[in-house]
Amino acid sequence: MLSPTARSRCPISVECKSRDRIAVYGYYEQAETNAKGKGEPVVFIKQNRASPLVVVDAEYFLDLLKGQKNA
């Protein structure tokens, strides 16, 4: 849970899961292979009757947030 100050600076809701295997890691590995160091691996996933989601590396995401703060 974010503090009121943190939420005002970064209005996101975070949910964390830890599992033995999650299929999306295989998709991300494929994106890394395809990127070959020429860009950030990004995975778009879509389930039937649900909105698409985007998967990026957590450190990359935090860097994006830092960039938002300076914008």
Predicted model as a PDB file, atoms N, CA, C, CB and O in Angstrom, pLDDT in the B-factor column:
MODEL        1                                                                  
ATOM      1  N   MET A   1       0.849  -1.170   0.000  1.00 66.00           N  
ATOM      2  CA  MET A   1       0.000   0.000   0.000  1.00 66.00           C  
ATOM      3  C   MET A   1       0.897   1.235   0.000  1.00 66.00           C  
ATOM      4  CB  MET A   1      -0.967  -0.003   1.223  1.00 66.00           C  
ATOM      5  O   MET A   1       1.830   1.340   0.797  1.00 66.00           O  
ATOM      6  N   LEU A   2       0.607   2.150  -0.886  1.00 73.00           N  
ATOM      7  CA  LEU A   2       1.395   3.372  -0.989  1.00 73.00           C  
ATOM      8  C   LEU A   2       0.878   4.421  -0.011  1.00 73.00           C  
ATOM      9  CB  LEU A   2       1.363   3.916  -2.425  1.00 73.00           C  
ATOM     10  O   LEU A   2      -0.320   4.503   0.263  1.00 73.00           O  
ATOM     11  N   SER A   3       1.800   5.214   0.504  1.00 83.00           N  
ATOM     12  CA  SER A   3       1.404   6.320   1.379  1.00 83.00           C  
ATOM     13  C   SER A   3       0.678   7.366   0.547  1.00 83.00           C  
ATOM     14  CB  SER A   3       2.642   6.945   2.100  1.00 83.00           C  
ATOM     15  O   SER A   3       0.810   7.361  -0.677  1.00 83.00           O  
ATOM     16  N   PRO A   4      -0.091   8.270   1.172  1.00 86.00           N  
ATOM     17  CA  PRO A   4      -0.763   9.331   0.417  1.00 86.00           C  
ATOM     18  C   PRO A   4       0.218  10.174  -0.412  1.00 86.00           C  
ATOM     19  CB  PRO A   4      -1.534  10.233   1.371  1.00 86.00           C  
ATOM     20  O   PRO A   4      -0.101  10.573  -1.532  1.00 86.00           O  
ATOM     21  N   THR A   5       1.397  10.443   0.133  1.00 86.00           N  
ATOM     22  CA  THR A   5       2.393  11.224  -0.606  1.00 86.00           C  
ATOM     23  C   THR A   5       2.881  10.437  -1.821  1.00 86.00           C  
ATOM     24  CB  THR A   5       3.585  11.599   0.310  1.00 86.00           C  
ATOM     25  O   THR A   5       2.973  10.980  -2.922  1.00 86.00           O  
ATOM     26  N   ALA A   6       3.193   9.162  -1.616  1.00 81.00           N  
ATOM     27  CA  ALA A   6       3.653   8.329  -2.732  1.00 81.00           C  
ATOM     28  C   ALA A   6       2.563   8.197  -3.792  1.00 81.00           C  
ATOM     29  CB  ALA A   6       4.073   6.934  -2.228  1.00 81.00           C  
ATOM     30  O   ALA A   6       2.859   8.267  -4.985  1.00 81.00           O  
ATOM     31  N   ARG A   7       1.318   8.010  -3.384  1.00 80.00           N  
ATOM     32  CA  ARG A   7       0.214   7.868  -4.339  1.00 80.00           C  
ATOM     33  C   ARG A   7       0.016   9.151  -5.140  1.00 80.00           C  
ATOM     34  CB  ARG A   7      -1.087   7.499  -3.606  1.00 80.00           C  
ATOM     35  O   ARG A   7      -0.317   9.091  -6.324  1.00 80.00           O  
ATOM     36  N   SER A   8       0.215  10.309  -4.515  1.00 84.00           N  
ATOM     37  CA  SER A   8       0.051  11.565  -5.253  1.00 84.00           C  
ATOM     38  C   SER A   8       1.169  11.733  -6.281  1.00 84.00           C  
ATOM     39  CB  SER A   8       0.033  12.767  -4.281  1.00 84.00           C  
ATOM     40  O   SER A   8       0.963  12.351  -7.325  1.00 84.00           O  
ATOM     41  N   ARG A   9       2.336  11.191  -5.994  1.00 80.00           N  
ATOM     42  CA  ARG A   9       3.476  11.285  -6.926  1.00 80.00           C  
ATOM     43  C   ARG A   9       3.435  10.200  -7.989  1.00 80.00           C  
ATOM     44  CB  ARG A   9       4.793  11.197  -6.161  1.00 80.00           C  
ATOM     45  O   ARG A   9       3.919  10.396  -9.103  1.00 80.00           O  
ATOM     46  N   CYS A  10       2.868   9.075  -7.651  1.00 79.00           N  
ATOM     47  CA  CYS A  10       2.844   7.925  -8.559  1.00 79.00           C  
ATOM     48  C   CYS A  10       1.496   7.220  -8.410  1.00 79.00           C  
ATOM     49  CB  CYS A  10       4.031   6.936  -8.262  1.00 79.00           C  
ATOM     50  O   CYS A  10       1.378   6.274  -7.631  1.00 79.00           O  
ATOM     51  N   PRO A  11       0.490   7.665  -9.140  1.00 82.00           N  
ATOM     52  CA  PRO A  11      -0.860   7.126  -8.954  1.00 82.00           C  
ATOM     53  C   PRO A  11      -1.055   5.750  -9.605  1.00 82.00           C  
ATOM     54  CB  PRO A  11      -1.874   8.097  -9.517  1.00 82.00           C  
ATOM     55  O   PRO A  11      -1.754   5.620 -10.610  1.00 82.00           O  
ATOM     56  N   ILE A  12      -0.425   4.729  -9.013  1.00 81.00           N  
ATOM     57  CA  ILE A  12      -0.598   3.356  -9.505  1.00 81.00           C  
ATOM     58  C   ILE A  12      -1.021   2.465  -8.345  1.00 81.00           C  
ATOM     59  CB  ILE A  12       0.715   2.819 -10.163  1.00 81.00           C  
ATOM     60  O   ILE A  12      -0.825   2.800  -7.177  1.00 81.00           O  
ATOM     61  N   SER A  13      -1.595   1.343  -8.688  1.00 81.00           N  
ATOM     62  CA  SER A  13      -1.938   0.328  -7.704  1.00 81.00           C  
ATOM     63  C   SER A  13      -1.086  -0.891  -8.007  1.00 81.00           C  
ATOM     64  CB  SER A  13      -3.472  -0.018  -7.728  1.00 81.00           C  
ATOM     65  O   SER A  13      -1.068  -1.360  -9.144  1.00 81.00           O  
ATOM     66  N   VAL A  14      -0.385  -1.410  -7.017  1.00 79.00           N  
ATOM     67  CA  VAL A  14       0.565  -2.495  -7.232  1.00 79.00           C  
ATOM     68  C   VAL A  14       0.032  -3.787  -6.638  1.00 79.00           C  
ATOM     69  CB  VAL A  14       1.931  -2.151  -6.624  1.00 79.00           C  
ATOM     70  O   VAL A  14      -0.452  -3.814  -5.506  1.00 79.00           O  
ATOM     71  N   GLU A  15       0.127  -4.854  -7.417  1.00 81.00           N  
ATOM     72  CA  GLU A  15      -0.218  -6.200  -6.950  1.00 81.00           C  
ATOM     73  C   GLU A  15       0.979  -7.089  -7.282  1.00 81.00           C  
ATOM     74  CB  GLU A  15      -1.563  -6.744  -7.623  1.00 81.00           C  
ATOM     75  O   GLU A  15       1.415  -7.123  -8.432  1.00 81.00           O  
ATOM     76  N   CYS A  16       1.507  -7.794  -6.315  1.00 83.00           N  
ATOM     77  CA  CYS A  16       2.674  -8.652  -6.524  1.00 83.00           C  
ATOM     78  C   CYS A  16       2.285 -10.112  -6.330  1.00 83.00           C  
ATOM     79  CB  CYS A  16       3.822  -8.266  -5.560  1.00 83.00           C  
ATOM     80  O   CYS A  16       1.534 -10.456  -5.417  1.00 83.00           O  
ATOM     81  N   LYS A  17       2.810 -10.959  -7.206  1.00 83.00           N  
ATOM     82  CA  LYS A  17       2.583 -12.397  -7.104  1.00 83.00           C  
ATOM     83  C   LYS A  17       3.925 -13.101  -7.232  1.00 83.00           C  
ATOM     84  CB  LYS A  17       1.578 -12.896  -8.193  1.00 83.00           C  
ATOM     85  O   LYS A  17       4.791 -12.663  -7.989  1.00 83.00           O  
ATOM     86  N   SER A  18       4.096 -14.189  -6.495  1.00 84.00           N  
ATOM     87  CA  SER A  18       5.295 -15.010  -6.617  1.00 84.00           C  
ATOM     88  C   SER A  18       4.842 -16.453  -6.775  1.00 84.00           C  
ATOM     89  CB  SER A  18       6.247 -14.839  -5.377  1.00 84.00           C  
ATOM     90  O   SER A  18       4.200 -17.016  -5.889  1.00 84.00           O  
ATOM     91  N   ARG A  19       5.181 -17.039  -7.905  1.00 84.00           N  
ATOM     92  CA  ARG A  19       4.775 -18.412  -8.206  1.00 84.00           C  
ATOM     93  C   ARG A  19       6.000 -19.180  -8.708  1.00 84.00           C  
ATOM     94  CB  ARG A  19       3.615 -18.444  -9.268  1.00 84.00           C  
ATOM     95  O   ARG A  19       6.990 -18.583  -9.131  1.00 84.00           O  
ATOM     96  N   ASP A  20       5.918 -20.485  -8.656  1.00 85.00           N  
ATOM     97  CA  ASP A  20       7.004 -21.321  -9.155  1.00 85.00           C  
ATOM     98  C   ASP A  20       7.211 -21.102 -10.653  1.00 85.00           C  
ATOM     99  CB  ASP A  20       6.716 -22.803  -8.868  1.00 85.00           C  
ATOM    100  O   ASP A  20       8.346 -20.939 -11.101  1.00 85.00           O  
ATOM    101  N   ARG A  21       6.129 -21.098 -11.429  1.00 81.00           N  
ATOM    102  CA  ARG A  21       6.213 -20.869 -12.875  1.00 81.00           C  
ATOM    103  C   ARG A  21       5.047 -20.011 -13.319  1.00 81.00           C  
ATOM    104  CB  ARG A  21       6.228 -22.207 -13.654  1.00 81.00           C  
ATOM    105  O   ARG A  21       3.899 -20.230 -12.932  1.00 81.00           O  
ATOM    106  N   ILE A  22       5.371 -19.036 -14.135  1.00 82.00           N  
ATOM    107  CA  ILE A  22       4.355 -18.189 -14.753  1.00 82.00           C  
ATOM    108  C   ILE A  22       4.688 -18.143 -16.236  1.00 82.00           C  
ATOM    109  CB  ILE A  22       4.313 -16.734 -14.111  1.00 82.00           C  
ATOM    110  O   ILE A  22       5.806 -17.780 -16.600  1.00 82.00           O  
ATOM    111  N   ALA A  23       3.757 -18.498 -17.089  1.00 87.00           N  
ATOM    112  CA  ALA A  23       4.017 -18.630 -18.528  1.00 87.00           C  
ATOM    113  C   ALA A  23       4.564 -17.350 -19.153  1.00 87.00           C  
ATOM    114  CB  ALA A  23       2.748 -19.033 -19.244  1.00 87.00           C  
ATOM    115  O   ALA A  23       5.311 -17.414 -20.129  1.00 87.00           O  
ATOM    116  N   VAL A  24       4.211 -16.208 -18.615  1.00 92.00           N  
ATOM    117  CA  VAL A  24       4.621 -14.951 -19.226  1.00 92.00           C  
ATOM    118  C   VAL A  24       6.144 -14.790 -19.245  1.00 92.00           C  
ATOM    119  CB  VAL A  24       3.987 -13.786 -18.486  1.00 92.00           C  
ATOM    120  O   VAL A  24       6.667 -14.045 -20.073  1.00 92.00           O  
ATOM    121  N   TYR A  25       6.858 -15.467 -18.357  1.00 92.00           N  
ATOM    122  CA  TYR A  25       8.321 -15.394 -18.368  1.00 92.00           C  
ATOM    123  C   TYR A  25       8.882 -15.973 -19.663  1.00 92.00           C  
ATOM    124  CB  TYR A  25       8.907 -16.140 -17.156  1.00 92.00           C  
ATOM    125  O   TYR A  25       9.878 -15.468 -20.180  1.00 92.00           O  
ATOM    126  N   GLY A  26       8.269 -17.008 -20.187  1.00 92.00           N  
ATOM    127  CA  GLY A  26       8.690 -17.567 -21.470  1.00 92.00           C  
ATOM    128  C   GLY A  26       8.477 -16.571 -22.597  1.00 92.00           C  
ATOM    129  O   GLY A  26       9.310 -16.447 -23.494  1.00 92.00           O  
ATOM    130  N   TYR A  27       7.356 -15.863 -22.545  1.00 93.00           N  
ATOM    131  CA  TYR A  27       7.083 -14.835 -23.554  1.00 93.00           C  
ATOM    132  C   TYR A  27       8.132 -13.728 -23.460  1.00 93.00           C  
ATOM    133  CB  TYR A  27       5.653 -14.247 -23.374  1.00 93.00           C  
ATOM    134  O   TYR A  27       8.610 -13.227 -24.479  1.00 93.00           O  
ATOM    135  N   TYR A  28       8.486 -13.350 -22.232  1.00 95.00           N  
ATOM    136  CA  TYR A  28       9.464 -12.284 -22.036  1.00 95.00           C  
ATOM    137  C   TYR A  28      10.843 -12.721 -22.538  1.00 95.00           C  
ATOM    138  CB  TYR A  28       9.536 -11.885 -20.547  1.00 95.00           C  
ATOM    139  O   TYR A  28      11.561 -11.926 -23.146  1.00 95.00           O  
ATOM    140  N   GLU A  29      11.211 -13.967 -22.289  1.00 94.00           N  
ATOM    141  CA  GLU A  29      12.493 -14.473 -22.788  1.00 94.00           C  
ATOM    142  C   GLU A  29      12.544 -14.400 -24.311  1.00 94.00           C  
ATOM    143  CB  GLU A  29      12.723 -15.922 -22.317  1.00 94.00           C  
ATOM    144  O   GLU A  29      13.580 -14.064 -24.885  1.00 94.00           O  
ATOM    145  N   GLN A  30      11.426 -14.715 -24.966  1.00 94.00           N  
ATOM    146  CA  GLN A  30      11.362 -14.623 -26.423  1.00 94.00           C  
ATOM    147  C   GLN A  30      11.530 -13.171 -26.871  1.00 94.00           C  
ATOM    148  CB  GLN A  30      10.026 -15.196 -26.946  1.00 94.00           C  
ATOM    149  O   GLN A  30      12.211 -12.905 -27.861  1.00 94.00           O  
ATOM    150  N   ALA A  31      10.915 -12.234 -26.153  1.00 95.00           N  
ATOM    151  CA  ALA A  31      11.061 -10.807 -26.476  1.00 95.00           C  
ATOM    152  C   ALA A  31      12.513 -10.366 -26.301  1.00 95.00           C  
ATOM    153  CB  ALA A  31      10.128  -9.945 -25.584  1.00 95.00           C  
ATOM    154  O   ALA A  31      13.024  -9.578 -27.096  1.00 95.00           O  
ATOM    155  N   GLU A  32      13.180 -10.874 -25.260  1.00 95.00           N  
ATOM    156  CA  GLU A  32      14.596 -10.544 -25.049  1.00 95.00           C  
ATOM    157  C   GLU A  32      15.446 -11.051 -26.217  1.00 95.00           C  
ATOM    158  CB  GLU A  32      15.103 -11.151 -23.716  1.00 95.00           C  
ATOM    159  O   GLU A  32      16.324 -10.344 -26.713  1.00 95.00           O  
ATOM    160  N   THR A  33      15.173 -12.277 -26.645  1.00 95.00           N  
ATOM    161  CA  THR A  33      15.913 -12.861 -27.763  1.00 95.00           C  
ATOM    162  C   THR A  33      15.688 -12.033 -29.023  1.00 95.00           C  
ATOM    163  CB  THR A  33      15.487 -14.329 -27.998  1.00 95.00           C  
ATOM    164  O   THR A  33      16.636 -11.753 -29.758  1.00 95.00           O  
ATOM    165  N   ASN A  34      14.461 -11.646 -29.275  1.00 94.00           N  
ATOM    166  CA  ASN A  34      14.142 -10.857 -30.466  1.00 94.00           C  
ATOM    167  C   ASN A  34      14.749  -9.457 -30.406  1.00 94.00           C  
ATOM    168  CB  ASN A  34      12.633 -10.756 -30.637  1.00 94.00           C  
ATOM    169  O   ASN A  34      15.116  -8.899 -31.440  1.00 94.00           O  
ATOM    170  N   ALA A  35      14.859  -8.886 -29.210  1.00 94.00           N  
ATOM    171  CA  ALA A  35      15.399  -7.532 -29.056  1.00 94.00           C  
ATOM    172  C   ALA A  35      16.899  -7.505 -29.349  1.00 94.00           C  
ATOM    173  CB  ALA A  35      15.128  -7.004 -27.635  1.00 94.00           C  
ATOM    174  O   ALA A  35      17.406  -6.516 -29.879  1.00 94.00           O  
ATOM    175  N   LYS A  36      17.608  -8.573 -29.011  1.00 92.00           N  
ATOM    176  CA  LYS A  36      19.041  -8.683 -29.260  1.00 92.00           C  
ATOM    177  C   LYS A  36      19.807  -7.420 -28.868  1.00 92.00           C  
ATOM    178  CB  LYS A  36      19.283  -8.990 -30.718  1.00 92.00           C  
ATOM    179  O   LYS A  36      20.712  -6.996 -29.587  1.00 92.00           O  
ATOM    180  N   GLY A  37      19.450  -6.817 -27.730  1.00 84.00           N  
ATOM    181  CA  GLY A  37      20.158  -5.635 -27.243  1.00 84.00           C  
ATOM    182  C   GLY A  37      19.861  -4.361 -28.009  1.00 84.00           C  
ATOM    183  O   GLY A  37      20.521  -3.348 -27.781  1.00 84.00           O  
ATOM    184  N   LYS A  38      18.884  -4.376 -28.917  1.00 92.00           N  
ATOM    185  CA  LYS A  38      18.583  -3.198 -29.725  1.00 92.00           C  
ATOM    186  C   LYS A  38      17.377  -2.425 -29.220  1.00 92.00           C  
ATOM    187  CB  LYS A  38      18.352  -3.604 -31.148  1.00 92.00           C  
ATOM    188  O   LYS A  38      16.918  -1.497 -29.885  1.00 92.00           O  
ATOM    189  N   GLY A  39      16.870  -2.782 -28.081  1.00 92.00           N  
ATOM    190  CA  GLY A  39      15.707  -2.110 -27.520  1.00 92.00           C  
ATOM    191  C   GLY A  39      15.227  -2.857 -26.292  1.00 92.00           C  
ATOM    192  O   GLY A  39      15.698  -3.954 -25.988  1.00 92.00           O  
ATOM    193  N   GLU A  40      14.299  -2.258 -25.603  1.00 94.00           N  
ATOM    194  CA  GLU A  40      13.751  -2.861 -24.385  1.00 94.00           C  
ATOM    195  C   GLU A  40      12.722  -3.930 -24.751  1.00 94.00           C  
ATOM    196  CB  GLU A  40      13.109  -1.778 -23.475  1.00 94.00           C  
ATOM    197  O   GLU A  40      11.804  -3.655 -25.524  1.00 94.00           O  
ATOM    198  N   PRO A  41      12.855  -5.142 -24.212  1.00 95.00           N  
ATOM    199  CA  PRO A  41      11.841  -6.168 -24.467  1.00 95.00           C  
ATOM    200  C   PRO A  41      10.503  -5.772 -23.838  1.00 95.00           C  
ATOM    201  CB  PRO A  41      12.307  -7.536 -23.917  1.00 95.00           C  
ATOM    202  O   PRO A  41      10.444  -5.401 -22.666  1.00 95.00           O  
ATOM    203  N   VAL A  42       9.457  -5.853 -24.611  1.00 95.00           N  
ATOM    204  CA  VAL A  42       8.104  -5.536 -24.150  1.00 95.00           C  
ATOM    205  C   VAL A  42       7.173  -6.632 -24.653  1.00 95.00           C  
ATOM    206  CB  VAL A  42       7.637  -4.117 -24.651  1.00 95.00           C  
ATOM    207  O   VAL A  42       7.224  -7.012 -25.822  1.00 95.00           O  
ATOM    208  N   VAL A  43       6.327  -7.132 -23.767  1.00 95.00           N  
ATOM    209  CA  VAL A  43       5.376  -8.183 -24.136  1.00 95.00           C  
ATOM    210  C   VAL A  43       3.963  -7.640 -23.952  1.00 95.00           C  
ATOM    211  CB  VAL A  43       5.594  -9.479 -23.278  1.00 95.00           C  
ATOM    212  O   VAL A  43       3.608  -7.158 -22.877  1.00 95.00           O  
ATOM    213  N   PHE A  44       3.172  -7.722 -25.000  1.00 94.00           N  
ATOM    214  CA  PHE A  44       1.744  -7.418 -24.922  1.00 94.00           C  
ATOM    215  C   PHE A  44       1.023  -8.753 -24.833  1.00 94.00           C  
ATOM    216  CB  PHE A  44       1.246  -6.564 -26.164  1.00 94.00           C  
ATOM    217  O   PHE A  44       1.249  -9.633 -25.664  1.00 94.00           O  
ATOM    218  N   ILE A  45       0.156  -8.917 -23.837  1.00 93.00           N  
ATOM    219  CA  ILE A  45      -0.614 -10.152 -23.700  1.00 93.00           C  
ATOM    220  C   ILE A  45      -2.093  -9.805 -23.659  1.00 93.00           C  
ATOM    221  CB  ILE A  45      -0.193 -10.942 -22.424  1.00 93.00           C  
ATOM    222  O   ILE A  45      -2.487  -8.751 -23.161  1.00 93.00           O  
ATOM    223  N   LYS A  46      -2.909 -10.716 -24.194  1.00 93.00           N  
ATOM    224  CA  LYS A  46      -4.346 -10.482 -24.252  1.00 93.00           C  
ATOM    225  C   LYS A  46      -5.055 -11.795 -24.011  1.00 93.00           C  
ATOM    226  CB  LYS A  46      -4.767  -9.865 -25.611  1.00 93.00           C  
ATOM    227  O   LYS A  46      -4.766 -12.804 -24.655  1.00 93.00           O  
ATOM    228  N   GLN A  47      -5.979 -11.768 -23.084  1.00 91.00           N  
ATOM    229  CA  GLN A  47      -6.833 -12.920 -22.785  1.00 91.00           C  
ATOM    230  C   GLN A  47      -8.218 -12.620 -23.335  1.00 91.00           C  
ATOM    231  CB  GLN A  47      -6.886 -13.221 -21.238  1.00 91.00           C  
ATOM    232  O   GLN A  47      -8.625 -11.459 -23.382  1.00 91.00           O  
ATOM    233  N   ASN A  48      -8.946 -13.646 -23.752  1.00 93.00           N  
ATOM    234  CA  ASN A  48     -10.302 -13.436 -24.247  1.00 93.00           C  
ATOM    235  C   ASN A  48     -11.144 -12.658 -23.237  1.00 93.00           C  
ATOM    236  CB  ASN A  48     -10.966 -14.779 -24.563  1.00 93.00           C  
ATOM    237  O   ASN A  48     -11.098 -12.928 -22.037  1.00 93.00           O  
ATOM    238  N   ARG A  49     -11.894 -11.713 -23.726  1.00 93.00           N  
ATOM    239  CA  ARG A  49     -12.819 -10.891 -22.930  1.00 93.00           C  
ATOM    240  C   ARG A  49     -12.109 -10.110 -21.813  1.00 93.00           C  
ATOM    241  CB  ARG A  49     -13.902 -11.778 -22.320  1.00 93.00           C  
ATOM    242  O   ARG A  49     -12.699  -9.842 -20.766  1.00 93.00           O  
ATOM    243  N   ALA A  50     -10.857  -9.754 -22.040  1.00 91.00           N  
ATOM    244  CA  ALA A  50     -10.104  -8.963 -21.061  1.00 91.00           C  
ATOM    245  C   ALA A  50      -9.255  -7.938 -21.805  1.00 91.00           C  
ATOM    246  CB  ALA A  50      -9.207  -9.880 -20.161  1.00 91.00           C  
ATOM    247  O   ALA A  50      -8.935  -8.109 -22.981  1.00 91.00           O  
ATOM    248  N   SER A  51      -8.903  -6.889 -21.107  1.00 93.00           N  
ATOM    249  CA  SER A  51      -8.070  -5.844 -21.692  1.00 93.00           C  
ATOM    250  C   SER A  51      -6.639  -6.347 -21.870  1.00 93.00           C  
ATOM    251  CB  SER A  51      -8.090  -4.577 -20.813  1.00 93.00           C  
ATOM    252  O   SER A  51      -6.168  -7.184 -21.099  1.00 93.00           O  
ATOM    253  N   PRO A  52      -5.949  -5.832 -22.891  1.00 94.00           N  
ATOM    254  CA  PRO A  52      -4.548  -6.203 -23.067  1.00 94.00           C  
ATOM    255  C   PRO A  52      -3.690  -5.695 -21.913  1.00 94.00           C  
ATOM    256  CB  PRO A  52      -4.018  -5.658 -24.392  1.00 94.00           C  
ATOM    257  O   PRO A  52      -4.007  -4.682 -21.290  1.00 94.00           O  
ATOM    258  N   LEU A  53      -2.611  -6.403 -21.637  1.00 93.00           N  
ATOM    259  CA  LEU A  53      -1.642  -6.013 -20.618  1.00 93.00           C  
ATOM    260  C   LEU A  53      -0.280  -5.893 -21.267  1.00 93.00           C  
ATOM    261  CB  LEU A  53      -1.611  -7.030 -19.446  1.00 93.00           C  
ATOM    262  O   LEU A  53      -0.020  -6.486 -22.314  1.00 93.00           O  
ATOM    263  N   VAL A  54       0.590  -5.115 -20.629  1.00 94.00           N  
ATOM    264  CA  VAL A  54       1.954  -4.948 -21.110  1.00 94.00           C  
ATOM    265  C   VAL A  54       2.899  -5.399 -20.010  1.00 94.00           C  
ATOM    266  CB  VAL A  54       2.236  -3.471 -21.528  1.00 94.00           C  
ATOM    267  O   VAL A  54       2.715  -5.047 -18.845  1.00 94.00           O  
ATOM    268  N   VAL A  55       3.921  -6.185 -20.381  1.00 95.00           N  
ATOM    269  CA  VAL A  55       4.908  -6.687 -19.437  1.00 95.00           C  
ATOM    270  C   VAL A  55       6.267  -6.107 -19.808  1.00 95.00           C  
ATOM    271  CB  VAL A  55       4.946  -8.246 -19.431  1.00 95.00           C  
ATOM    272  O   VAL A  55       6.732  -6.260 -20.937  1.00 95.00           O  
ATOM    273  N   VAL A  56       6.897  -5.438 -18.843  1.00 95.00           N  
ATOM    274  CA  VAL A  56       8.260  -4.925 -19.011  1.00 95.00           C  
ATOM    275  C   VAL A  56       9.057  -5.275 -17.768  1.00 95.00           C  
ATOM    276  CB  VAL A  56       8.265  -3.379 -19.262  1.00 95.00           C  
ATOM    277  O   VAL A  56       8.486  -5.599 -16.727  1.00 95.00           O  
ATOM    278  N   ASP A  57      10.376  -5.208 -17.879  1.00 95.00           N  
ATOM    279  CA  ASP A  57      11.253  -5.437 -16.736  1.00 95.00           C  
ATOM    280  C   ASP A  57      10.955  -4.402 -15.642  1.00 95.00           C  
ATOM    281  CB  ASP A  57      12.747  -5.369 -17.169  1.00 95.00           C  
ATOM    282  O   ASP A  57      10.729  -3.230 -15.945  1.00 95.00           O  
ATOM    283  N   ALA A  58      10.956  -4.823 -14.392  1.00 94.00           N  
ATOM    284  CA  ALA A  58      10.612  -3.934 -13.278  1.00 94.00           C  
ATOM    285  C   ALA A  58      11.573  -2.742 -13.178  1.00 94.00           C  
ATOM    286  CB  ALA A  58      10.620  -4.717 -11.961  1.00 94.00           C  
ATOM    287  O   ALA A  58      11.135  -1.620 -12.927  1.00 94.00           O  
ATOM    288  N   GLU A  59      12.869  -2.972 -13.371  1.00 94.00           N  
ATOM    289  CA  GLU A  59      13.817  -1.855 -13.299  1.00 94.00           C  
ATOM    290  C   GLU A  59      13.558  -0.845 -14.410  1.00 94.00           C  
ATOM    291  CB  GLU A  59      15.263  -2.370 -13.383  1.00 94.00           C  
ATOM    292  O   GLU A  59      13.656   0.362 -14.191  1.00 94.00           O  
ATOM    293  N   TYR A  60      13.228  -1.336 -15.598  1.00 94.00           N  
ATOM    294  CA  TYR A  60      12.882  -0.444 -16.709  1.00 94.00           C  
ATOM    295  C   TYR A  60      11.640   0.374 -16.360  1.00 94.00           C  
ATOM    296  CB  TYR A  60      12.647  -1.253 -18.010  1.00 94.00           C  
ATOM    297  O   TYR A  60      11.587   1.576 -16.620  1.00 94.00           O  
ATOM    298  N   PHE A  61      10.646  -0.283 -15.772  1.00 92.00           N  
ATOM    299  CA  PHE A  61       9.420   0.405 -15.368  1.00 92.00           C  
ATOM    300  C   PHE A  61       9.716   1.500 -14.346  1.00 92.00           C  
ATOM    301  CB  PHE A  61       8.412  -0.595 -14.790  1.00 92.00           C  
ATOM    302  O   PHE A  61       9.192   2.609 -14.452  1.00 92.00           O  
ATOM    303  N   LEU A  62      10.549   1.191 -13.363  1.00 90.00           N  
ATOM    304  CA  LEU A  62      10.893   2.199 -12.354  1.00 90.00           C  
ATOM    305  C   LEU A  62      11.641   3.369 -12.984  1.00 90.00           C  
ATOM    306  CB  LEU A  62      11.742   1.572 -11.236  1.00 90.00           C  
ATOM    307  O   LEU A  62      11.440   4.517 -12.590  1.00 90.00           O  
ATOM    308  N   ASP A  63      12.502   3.086 -13.958  1.00 91.00           N  
ATOM    309  CA  ASP A  63      13.180   4.166 -14.682  1.00 91.00           C  
ATOM    310  C   ASP A  63      12.168   5.036 -15.431  1.00 91.00           C  
ATOM    311  CB  ASP A  63      14.217   3.585 -15.669  1.00 91.00           C  
ATOM    312  O   ASP A  63      12.314   6.257 -15.484  1.00 91.00           O  
ATOM    313  N   LEU A  64      11.140   4.404 -16.010  1.00 89.00           N  
ATOM    314  CA  LEU A  64      10.083   5.171 -16.676  1.00 89.00           C  
ATOM    315  C   LEU A  64       9.391   6.101 -15.694  1.00 89.00           C  
ATOM    316  CB  LEU A  64       9.056   4.231 -17.322  1.00 89.00           C  
ATOM    317  O   LEU A  64       9.103   7.255 -16.013  1.00 89.00           O  
ATOM    318  N   LEU A  65       9.124   5.589 -14.495  1.00 85.00           N  
ATOM    319  CA  LEU A  65       8.473   6.417 -13.478  1.00 85.00           C  
ATOM    320  C   LEU A  65       9.360   7.584 -13.072  1.00 85.00           C  
ATOM    321  CB  LEU A  65       8.119   5.577 -12.250  1.00 85.00           C  
ATOM    322  O   LEU A  65       8.875   8.700 -12.884  1.00 85.00           O  
ATOM    323  N   LYS A  66      10.645   7.335 -12.937  1.00 85.00           N  
ATOM    324  CA  LYS A  66      11.584   8.412 -12.596  1.00 85.00           C  
ATOM    325  C   LYS A  66      11.558   9.489 -13.683  1.00 85.00           C  
ATOM    326  CB  LYS A  66      13.028   7.851 -12.421  1.00 85.00           C  
ATOM    327  O   LYS A  66      11.597  10.681 -13.376  1.00 85.00           O  
ATOM    328  N   GLY A  67      11.494   9.080 -14.929  1.00 83.00           N  
ATOM    329  CA  GLY A  67      11.410  10.022 -16.054  1.00 83.00           C  
ATOM    330  C   GLY A  67      10.141  10.848 -15.998  1.00 83.00           C  
ATOM    331  O   GLY A  67      10.154  12.026 -16.354  1.00 83.00           O  
ATOM    332  N   GLN A  68       9.037  10.245 -15.556  1.00 71.00           N  
ATOM    333  CA  GLN A  68       7.763  10.964 -15.415  1.00 71.00           C  
ATOM    334  C   GLN A  68       7.885  12.086 -14.405  1.00 71.00           C  
ATOM    335  CB  GLN A  68       6.641  10.004 -14.997  1.00 71.00           C  
ATOM    336  O   GLN A  68       7.342  13.175 -14.591  1.00 71.00           O  
ATOM    337  N   LYS A  69       8.616  11.800 -13.321  1.00 56.00           N  
ATOM    338  CA  LYS A  69       8.762  12.781 -12.259  1.00 56.00           C  
ATOM    339  C   LYS A  69       9.464  14.034 -12.770  1.00 56.00           C  
ATOM    340  CB  LYS A  69       9.532  12.182 -11.085  1.00 56.00           C  
ATOM    341  O   LYS A  69       9.155  15.146 -12.341  1.00 56.00           O  
ATOM    342  N   ASN A  70      10.410  13.849 -13.686  1.00 56.00           N  
ATOM    343  CA  ASN A  70      11.168  14.966 -14.219  1.00 56.00           C  
ATOM    344  C   ASN A  70      10.470  15.679 -15.363  1.00 56.00           C  
ATOM    345  CB  ASN A  70      12.500  14.494 -14.672  1.00 56.00           C  
ATOM    346  O   ASN A  70      10.911  16.749 -15.784  1.00 56.00           O  
ATOM    347  N   ALA A  71       9.385  15.102 -15.875  1.00 49.00           N  
ATOM    348  CA  ALA A  71       8.691  15.700 -17.019  1.00 49.00           C  
ATOM    349  C   ALA A  71       7.793  16.837 -16.606  1.00 49.00           C  
ATOM    350  CB  ALA A  71       7.881  14.660 -17.746  1.00 49.00           C  
ATOM    351  O   ALA A  71       7.139  17.446 -17.452  1.00 49.00           O  
TER     352      ALA A  71                                                      
ENDMDL                                                                          
END                                                                             
